[in-house]
Amino acid sequence: MNCTELEFEKIKQQLKNRDILLTDIASALNLSTSHVTLVAKGGSTSKVVAKAISNCLGLPIEQVFGEKYNDVNKRGPKDRSKRRQEIKKAIINNQTVPHKESMA
């Protein structure tokens, strides 16, 4: 654990001091409270949730979650638009959907 990373209880306490609950963050992001809690505990990662928690605390994301979200080479969700189009085309044309390995 990075020395600048906050423990879950400290995150919760600092949010409480600002009259903010994890349920408030979850509601604002249209996510479950359990997901937001899991990210706050470090059991899962979500840059959107981590950024929201950090913003609520008025701290940089690195101060709350350490260097977990600093990897600039991390990609976001995989772009599946080409694969979706391939699947759609096959279904519309009443054809077998090709295996993903055949995509070039």
C-alpha angles and dihedrals in degrees: 000000000000113000091235093053114107122230116240093249090053091050090050092047094048090048090049090051087057091046091246123135128199086241089060090055092045091050093048091051094041090238134125119271089232091059093050090046091050091053091047089052091049094243093119136018129234120155091201092055094040091051091049092051091047092049090050089053093045090235134120113263090244091059092055103036104020117224095327093111099037097090102114091187092064112110126217122234113327114264104243098172094111092047092048090051091049091051093045092049092050093048094047091049091047091241134136112271107244120237114263092243089067091063114105 
